[in-house]
């Protein structure tokens, strides 16, 4: 396997680099924590290391030092290789990785049996997370660890688990869509198609533009540092040497929360409500007044603002560019365009100039809806399949580096009160 070969070349070099940094600069302070940050979810506290990606306030997502906007024409498999290795694959490496994923794509029959027995009103994310968790018995890492596994040998079984899980996710996710929404029988993985094209085809909406959209969606949501809820939870669970099935399932349970992975549903619902209210695409003045009324009532315009970004999210730009090419006359997409021309200026007038720009969720749902994927509650599953690339790549690297168990120190409110009284 060429991916394993490259990892074995890279990891000793990266481990030596980390060792030298710790040895020479281990006592250097890189951040401090205020009382409000301690109570505010540690927002902005620099206390994690993530080499797969960073989010720069003025640039957006950067994957292995490459801006995400420069990766929109790549296949998801190329992005996974980039996340793991720090380099895009050559043709031979890409074909080798695609072959590995194809060979590992068959889903155990017991997974389908369990999914078929689940209540039809269960959320698809609960179905996905359950399917991942029940496959834990397949974990090669756990089996090897129980037999007595040296720390220096963690890489291979962790990579095996990661590739086995990643290969099956499109089949499982597409199967959940077809089971829950009565779309017909399960469609098998096609070894002649790439990972993203397979996902689109297995959903049963396999037009050429929809395939391109799914590939783009998988690329744009691939990773987002290590401090977001899903990745942070995944890394914490993995740091206890729980295998990839336990860790990814845990992380995706966080992704299912309305403050994390459900945002594109809320954005799309807001856009459709606008279209319905005005019986089509409103003119600029009506839309401006509508947005002012929303904001003056204490509500927000979904999809605008971001915890880190202070510019238009490049992922939003990528989706907009795709929409302009593939569905420029779609009314839902036209509303998205109009909002982009109006909302940032309103937010600036309100004094929110630091953060008036759209994030990725402001556009993604509208495009999925246009191509026929209209079941809102399924959208987080798409997000989950993509973000699993980031989760698994970070698991592989952290396990290979021998990253310690994550265990921050907590203090009590009494301790805080006593501390600030002495300042």
N, C-alpha and C positions, 0 to 999 in steps of 0.2 A: 504494500500500500504506500503510494508516494506521499500522502499526507503524513503518515507516521514517520516516514523517512525524513521529511523536512522538519518535523517537530523534534526529532532526535538530534538533528543538526543545530536547531535554533535554541532549544531549551537550555542546554548547558551554558551557552553564551549569555542568555538572559539571566540565568541564575547567578552567574559570576558577577554580572553587572549589578544585580540587586544586592548581592553580598558586599561588594565594594562600596556601594552607596550607604548601606547600613553601617559598615565598618568606619567609614570616613565622616559620615554626616548624620549618624543616628541620633545625635542629641540636638540637632537643629530643629527649631520650632517653625512649623509651616502654617499654623493657624491658631486661633484662640476661640473660646466659646463664651458668649455672653449669656446672661441669665435668660433673656428673651429667646435666644436660640435653643437653650436647654429645654424651655417650655414649648418651643415652636417647632419641634420635629427635627432639630439639628440643621435647619435650613442654612446652607452656605458654609457649614463647618467643614474644613478640609481635613478629612480623616480617613479617606479611602484612596486606594491606588487602582487605576483602571487603564490598561494599555491598549485595549481593543478600540475604545472610542472616547472622545471628550465632546462636551457641548460648550462652545464658546459663545458668550452673550452677543457678540457682534458678528458671528460667523455661522452659528448653528452647529449641527452635528458634523463631526469630523471623524471618519473611520480610518484608523491607522494612518493619520496624517493626511488623508485625502478627503476634501470636502464632499459631503454626500451628493451634492448636485453634480459632481464629476463622475459619479458612479451609476447614474440612472440607466445607462445602456448595458449594464452588466447583468449577468444571471445571478440569482440568489446563491447558487453553488460557488460562484466566484467570490461572492462577498463572504461566505463562510470560510473559505480558504484564506481570504485576506484577514479576517478576524483572528484566525488561529495562527497564521504564519507571519503576518505583517507584509505579505506580498500577494499580488494577484497571481493566479495560476497561469502557467503556460498551457498550450493546447493539450499536451500529454497529461499534465497534472489535472486539468479540468475533466478530461475524459475518464481518467482513473477514478476521480471522486464521484462522478456521475454513475460509473459502473458500480462502485461500492454502495451508493445509495439505492440503486435499482436492485442489486442483489439482496439488500437487507429490507426491502419495502413490504414484504408480506406480513400482514397483520395476523396474530394468533387468532384462531377461531373463537376462543373463549372471550376475547374482547368484543367481537360482534354479538355473541350470545348475550353478554351483559348489557350492551348498548340497546339491543332489541327489547330487553325486559324493562328498561327504564321508563318511568312515566313520561308521556309526551309533553307534559307541561313543565318538565324540568328544564332549567336553563342550559343551553348548549355548552357553556363553559364548565358547568358541573359535570356534564357528560364527558367532555374532553379530559378534565382533570382526573376523573374517576378512571377513564380508560388508560391514562398514563400510569396511574398509581397501581392498577391491578397488574400491569406488566412488570412491576418491580421484581417479581420472581425470576424474570429473565436476566437480571443484572449479573454481568460477568465480574464486575468489580467486587460486589458483595460476596460472590462465590469464592473468588480468589482470596479476598481478605479473610474470610472465615477459614480458609485452608492455611493461612499464614503467609501474608504478602509483605515483602520488604518495601519501605518507603520509596526506595529508588526505582521500584517497579510499578508505581501507581499509574504511569502514563498510559500504557497499552490497554489495560482493562477499562480505564476511564474513557479513552477514545472509542473503544469498542461499544460501550454503553451509549455514548453520545451519538455515534453514527447510527447505531441500531434504532435509537429513539427518533432522531432527526429524519431518518429514511421513512419511518412509518407515519409521521405526523400528518402529511398531506392526505394519505389514505384515510386515516382515522377522522380527521377534521371534515373531509368531504363526505365520508360515510355518515357522520353525525348530521350533517346538513340534509342528506337524503332521507335518513331515518326520521328525524324530528319533523321535517316539513313535507313528508310524504311525496318525495320526488322520484321514487322508484328504487330499483335495486342498486346494490353497491357496484361501482365501476372499478375495474381492476387497474392497477398501476401499469403503464405502458413503458417498457424498457427503451423504446425508441424516442421518448420525449424527455425533456429536461424536468427537473424537480418542480419548478413553478408551473410549467405547461401541464404537467400531470395533475397538479392541484386543480387548476381551472377545468380541465377535461373531466376529472372525477366529480367535480361539483355538478357537472351536466350543463354548464353554460360556456361551452368551449369555442366561442367565436374568436377570431384572430385578435381583435382589439381587446377582448376580455382577457385573453391569455397575456397580452402585453401589460394590461392593467394589473393583473395578479402578480406578475413578475416584478413590476414597479413597486407595488404595495409591499411585497416581501423584502425588497431591497431597502426601501425607505424606513421601515420599522425595525430593522435588523438589530439595533443596539442603541443604547442611550446612556453611556457611562455605567457606573455601578451603584449609584446612590438612589435611583428611582425605586419605588416600592417593590416591584416584581424582581428586579435584579438583586436588590439588597437582600430580600428574603431568600432568594435562591442561593446566593453566595453564603449567607449565614447558615442555612441548612447544610449546604455542601461542606462547609468548613468543619462540621462535626463528623466528616467522612461518610455522611449519608450518600447513597449513590445518586446518579443522575435522575432516575425516575422519581425518587423522593424529592430531590431538590427542585426539579423543574415543575413538578406538580404543585409544590408549595409556592413557588414564585408566581405561577399562573393563578393561584387562588388570590394573590394580591392584585394581579392584573384585572381580575374580574370586578374589582371595586369601582363604584361610580366616580371616585376621584382620580382614577387612573386610566383604565382601559375602556370606559364607556363613553368617553367624551364625543367620539365621532357620531354616536347615535343621537346624542342631545343636539349636536350641531345640525344634523340632517333633519331632525324633527322640527327644529326652529325654522329651517329654510322651507320645508314643505308647508308649515303653518303660514309663512309669508305668502307663498304662492297661492294657497287656498284662500286666504283672507282677501287678496287682491284679484283673485280669479285669473291669475297669470303673473307676469313679471311687472312689478310696480315701477312707476317712473321714479326718478331720483328724489324728487321733493317728497313724495309720499313715503318712500323708504326711509328718508332722513328723519321725517317726523315720527315714523313708527319706531325707529331705533332710539330717538330721544325719549319717547314715551316709556319704552322698556327700561332704559337706564334711570330715568327720573323716578320710576316706581321702585327702585332699589334692586332690580334684577340685572342680569348681565347679558351681553351678547355672546352666546356660546361660540367658542373657537378663537376668541380674541384675548391675547395675553398669554404669558408663559412664565413659569417659575424662574427660568434662567435667561431666555432669549430676550434681546432688546432690539431685534430686527425682525423683518418678515422671515418666518421659518422657511429655509430653503426647500424643505420637503413639501410645503404648501406650494411654493413656486413650481416644483417639479410636477405636482398634480395639476396645477393650472395649465402648465404648458401641454400636458397630455390632453386635458379637456379641450383646449383650443384647437387641437389637431383632430380629436376623435368625436367630439359632440358639441361643437360651438353653438348650435341652435337649440340645445336642450334648455327648457325653461328653468329647471332646477339649477343647472350650471350657470345660467345667466344671472340668477339671483345671487349666487356665490360671487360672481364677478362684480356685481353692483355693490354688494356689501363691502368688498375689499376697497372699492373706490370711495366709500362713504364712512364706514365705521372708524378707521384710524383717526380721521380728522375730528370726528365727534369726541372720541376719547381724549384727544389732545386738548380740545376746548374744555373738557371737564377736568383737566389737570392731570391726566394719566399719561403724560407724554413719554414716560420711561418704558411703558409697556402697552402700546396701543395696537400692536401688530398681530396678524393671524398666525396661528400655529397649524400644524399638519391636519388637525381634525376638522378645520373649517372647510376643507375641500374633499377629503377622501370619501366620505359617505355619499356625497352627491354623485360621484363617478360610479361607485358600486351600484347605486340605485338605478342609474341610467342603463346599465348593462343587464339589469334584471335581477340582481341580488338585493331584494327588497325587504328581507327579514332582518330588521334592525338588530335584534338580540344576538344574531349570529356574528356581527361584525367583530366583536372582541375575539372570537375564535381565529379569525384571519390575523389579527394583531398577534395572538398567541403563537401561531405557527411561525410568523416572522421573528418575533422576539426570542423564540427558542434558539435561534442561531447565536444570538448574543449570549444567552444564558449558558448554552453548552460550550461555546468557545471559552468563556470565562471559567467554567468548571474545569475544563481540560487544562488551562494554563495554571490556575490556582493550585490544582491538585499536583501538577508537575513541579511547581515551584516549592511545594511543601508549605503552602500558606497555613498559618496557625488558625485555630478555632477563633471565631469572632466573639469577643467578650468585652464590650465597653463597660465602663464603671457608671453606676447610677448613684445619684445622691437624692436625699429627701428634701421636701419643702422646708422642713425644720433646718436642715443643713444650709440651704440657700439663704434663709432668713438670718441665720447666725453669721454666715459668711459676708453678706452685704452690709450687715451692721458694723463690721470691722473695717470696711473699705472707706 
